[in-house]
Amino acid sequence: MSHIIAVDGPAGSGKSSVSKAVARRLGFGYLDTGAAYRVLTASALTAGIDLDDESVVVQLWESLNYQAPTDPDGQIFVVNGEDFTDLIRTEGTSSHVSRVAKHPRVRQAMNEGFRSLADSIAQPGIVIEGRDITTVVAPDSPVRVLMTADEDVRIARRQAELGGADASSLTQRDNADRKVVDFMTAADGVVTLDSTHLSFDDTISALLAIAQEGLEGGMEGAL
């Protein structure tokens, strides 16, 4: 079974960019589970499906011809032969993701897919990041990290990503998702990495150090 580095955290905490950087350093795969929820949401909106109908949303997920990308430098999202890479990052998609993610059966089906992908990946390990990776998807992983940062810092980072555009919806989406899963509090055995006062490079180094300790030196040469 592949080594799994499980990373949770709110939007703007740096978990995506840092997780990708760590995956590159280790030669690991990378899985953005939030992007998978965006893919499903965009697909449902495109098909005109009722996002509040759990059974229909589950059926849609199971019918999609979609393979999550695991190359940290090749995050292209293709659904039924169509490139959804830009579509899943639009505000029109983002504002509805919580309606899809709230369904227990949807989360169960997707989590099973995430675990299967991790088991079959060719690389020696994979960095999986999202909301409930440390507690549900990979609770037995030797490396489980909750990445966080002060809210004002997270909003500022997201605004920078958006070229200065309003990022107030970040808090709204986090609050909606917190009704489904607690990704703001570290569960037992999960290490908290607060990036509020850390640079990007320092945050990468901190996560690599946590990974090295958690993997008990098994990947020490790669670090």
MARTOR-791508 format. One record per residue (C-alpha): residue number from 1; residue in three letters; chain; x, y, z. Coordinates in steps of 0.05 Angstrom, whole numbers. Layout:
N
num, residu, chaine, xx, yy, zz
NUM, ALA, A, X, Y, Z;
...
END
This chain:
223
num, residu, chaine, xx, yy, zz
1, MET, A, 0, 0, 0;
2, SER, A, 25, 70, -17;
3, HIS, A, 48, 119, 36;
4, ILE, A, -6, 171, 47;
5, ILE, A, 5, 241, 71;
6, ALA, A, -64, 266, 93;
7, VAL, A, -74, 341, 95;
8, ASP, A, -138, 377, 116;
9, GLY, A, -153, 450, 125;
10, PRO, A, -196, 510, 106;
11, ALA, A, -191, 549, 41;
12, GLY, A, -132, 597, 40;
13, SER, A, -91, 557, 90;
14, GLY, A, -41, 539, 35;
15, LYS, A, -57, 465, 35;
16, SER, A, -63, 457, -40;
17, SER, A, -1, 494, -62;
18, VAL, A, 41, 466, -5;
19, SER, A, 15, 395, -15;
20, LYS, A, 34, 398, -89;
21, ALA, A, 103, 424, -73;
22, VAL, A, 114, 368, -22;
23, ALA, A, 90, 316, -71;
24, ARG, A, 141, 341, -122;
25, ARG, A, 197, 339, -71;
26, LEU, A, 180, 268, -51;
27, GLY, A, 164, 240, -119;
28, PHE, A, 94, 226, -94;
29, GLY, A, 27, 232, -128;
30, TYR, A, -21, 287, -109;
31, LEU, A, -96, 285, -101;
32, ASP, A, -140, 347, -94;
33, THR, A, -205, 319, -67;
34, GLY, A, -238, 387, -67;
35, ALA, A, -229, 389, -142;
36, ALA, A, -267, 324, -148;
37, TYR, A, -326, 355, -112;
38, ARG, A, -321, 414, -159;
39, VAL, A, -321, 367, -219;
40, LEU, A, -384, 334, -194;
41, THR, A, -417, 401, -179;
42, ALA, A, -400, 429, -248;
43, SER, A, -425, 365, -281;
44, ALA, A, -490, 368, -243;
45, LEU, A, -500, 441, -260;
46, THR, A, -484, 428, -334;
47, ALA, A, -534, 370, -335;
48, GLY, A, -588, 410, -299;
49, ILE, A, -591, 361, -241;
50, ASP, A, -622, 380, -175;
51, LEU, A, -562, 387, -128;
52, ASP, A, -605, 373, -67;
53, ASP, A, -628, 305, -93;
54, GLU, A, -576, 259, -61;
55, SER, A, -594, 196, -101;
56, VAL, A, -590, 231, -168;
57, VAL, A, -524, 264, -150;
58, VAL, A, -495, 197, -129;
59, GLN, A, -518, 165, -194;
60, LEU, A, -486, 221, -233;
61, TRP, A, -419, 211, -198;
62, GLU, A, -420, 137, -212;
63, SER, A, -436, 150, -286;
64, LEU, A, -382, 201, -299;
65, ASN, A, -323, 183, -343;
66, TYR, A, -272, 217, -298;
67, GLN, A, -203, 200, -273;
68, ALA, A, -174, 246, -221;
69, PRO, A, -105, 272, -241;
70, THR, A, -49, 254, -193;
71, ASP, A, 10, 290, -225;
72, PRO, A, 22, 354, -184;
73, ASP, A, 44, 388, -248;
74, GLY, A, -12, 362, -291;
75, GLN, A, -77, 382, -257;
76, ILE, A, -122, 378, -318;
77, PHE, A, -194, 356, -304;
78, VAL, A, -228, 319, -361;
79, VAL, A, -300, 296, -354;
80, ASN, A, -332, 253, -408;
81, GLY, A, -278, 276, -455;
82, GLU, A, -289, 351, -441;
83, ASP, A, -238, 396, -406;
84, PHE, A, -270, 422, -341;
85, THR, A, -205, 453, -313;
86, ASP, A, -228, 525, -318;
87, LEU, A, -302, 511, -306;
88, ILE, A, -291, 480, -237;
89, ARG, A, -256, 543, -212;
90, THR, A, -311, 592, -231;
91, GLU, A, -353, 626, -177;
92, GLY, A, -414, 594, -209;
93, THR, A, -386, 526, -191;
94, SER, A, -354, 546, -125;
95, SER, A, -418, 575, -96;
96, HIS, A, -454, 508, -103;
97, VAL, A, -401, 458, -81;
98, SER, A, -427, 455, -10;
99, ARG, A, -495, 432, -34;
100, VAL, A, -463, 371, -65;
101, ALA, A, -413, 358, -10;
102, LYS, A, -467, 357, 44;
103, HIS, A, -495, 290, 22;
104, PRO, A, -469, 231, 63;
105, ARG, A, -477, 180, 7;
106, VAL, A, -441, 225, -42;
107, ARG, A, -383, 233, 7;
108, GLN, A, -381, 158, 19;
109, ALA, A, -379, 141, -55;
110, MET, A, -325, 193, -69;
111, ASN, A, -283, 173, -9;
112, GLU, A, -283, 101, -33;
113, GLY, A, -257, 125, -100;
114, PHE, A, -202, 166, -66;
115, ARG, A, -179, 105, -26;
116, SER, A, -179, 61, -88;
117, LEU, A, -137, 112, -126;
118, ALA, A, -87, 116, -69;
119, ASP, A, -81, 40, -67;
120, SER, A, -67, 35, -142;
121, ILE, A, -20, 94, -153;
122, ALA, A, 47, 78, -185;
123, GLN, A, 88, 127, -143;
124, PRO, A, 113, 105, -74;
125, GLY, A, 63, 150, -40;
126, ILE, A, 11, 204, -49;
127, VAL, A, -7, 270, -16;
128, ILE, A, -82, 275, -8;
129, GLU, A, -113, 341, 13;
130, GLY, A, -183, 362, 29;
131, ARG, A, -232, 368, 87;
132, ASP, A, -237, 300, 120;
133, ILE, A, -176, 263, 96;
134, THR, A, -144, 256, 164;
135, THR, A, -207, 230, 197;
136, VAL, A, -246, 192, 144;
137, VAL, A, -208, 178, 80;
138, ALA, A, -141, 159, 111;
139, PRO, A, -149, 157, 187;
140, ASP, A, -93, 106, 194;
141, SER, A, -42, 146, 154;
142, PRO, A, 24, 156, 191;
143, VAL, A, 24, 228, 169;
144, ARG, A, -39, 268, 184;
145, VAL, A, -36, 343, 184;
146, LEU, A, -86, 399, 194;
147, MET, A, -62, 462, 159;
148, THR, A, -92, 526, 183;
149, ALA, A, -81, 602, 186;
150, ASP, A, -116, 662, 215;
151, GLU, A, -179, 681, 176;
152, ASP, A, -154, 749, 154;
153, VAL, A, -91, 718, 126;
154, ARG, A, -130, 665, 89;
155, ILE, A, -176, 717, 58;
156, ALA, A, -116, 759, 37;
157, ARG, A, -83, 699, 5;
158, ARG, A, -146, 681, -33;
159, GLN, A, -153, 753, -57;
160, ALA, A, -82, 751, -83;
161, GLU, A, -99, 687, -121;
162, LEU, A, -160, 721, -150;
163, GLY, A, -120, 783, -171;
164, GLY, A, -150, 826, -117;
165, ALA, A, -222, 804, -127;
166, ASP, A, -269, 798, -68;
167, ALA, A, -256, 734, -29;
168, SER, A, -311, 742, 24;
169, SER, A, -346, 679, -2;
170, LEU, A, -287, 639, 26;
171, THR, A, -315, 646, 96;
172, GLN, A, -385, 630, 74;
173, ARG, A, -363, 565, 40;
174, ASP, A, -321, 545, 100;
175, ASN, A, -380, 556, 146;
176, ALA, A, -426, 515, 101;
177, ASP, A, -376, 458, 98;
178, ARG, A, -365, 458, 173;
179, LYS, A, -437, 435, 180;
180, VAL, A, -415, 370, 147;
181, VAL, A, -344, 359, 173;
182, ASP, A, -300, 392, 224;
183, PHE, A, -237, 412, 187;
184, MET, A, -218, 468, 235;
185, THR, A, -200, 425, 295;
186, ALA, A, -146, 372, 294;
187, ALA, A, -170, 303, 313;
188, ASP, A, -129, 259, 360;
189, GLY, A, -62, 244, 329;
190, VAL, A, -67, 298, 276;
191, VAL, A, -11, 350, 275;
192, THR, A, -31, 423, 268;
193, LEU, A, 10, 465, 221;
194, ASP, A, -7, 539, 228;
195, SER, A, 20, 577, 168;
196, THR, A, -3, 646, 191;
197, HIS, A, 67, 672, 202;
198, LEU, A, 105, 625, 156;
199, SER, A, 129, 638, 85;
200, PHE, A, 110, 590, 30;
201, ASP, A, 178, 558, 31;
202, ASP, A, 178, 553, 107;
203, THR, A, 110, 519, 105;
204, ILE, A, 135, 468, 55;
205, SER, A, 195, 454, 99;
206, ALA, A, 150, 446, 159;
207, LEU, A, 105, 396, 124;
208, LEU, A, 165, 357, 98;
209, ALA, A, 193, 353, 169;
210, ILE, A, 126, 327, 195;
211, ALA, A, 124, 276, 138;
212, GLN, A, 195, 252, 153;
213, GLU, A, 178, 240, 226;
214, GLY, A, 112, 207, 210;
215, LEU, A, 141, 160, 159;
216, GLU, A, 193, 139, 210;
217, GLY, A, 252, 154, 166;
218, GLY, A, 228, 108, 110;
219, MET, A, 231, 164, 60;
220, GLU, A, 288, 201, 94;
221, GLY, A, 334, 197, 34;
222, ALA, A, 282, 231, -10;
223, LEU, A, 274, 288, 39;
END
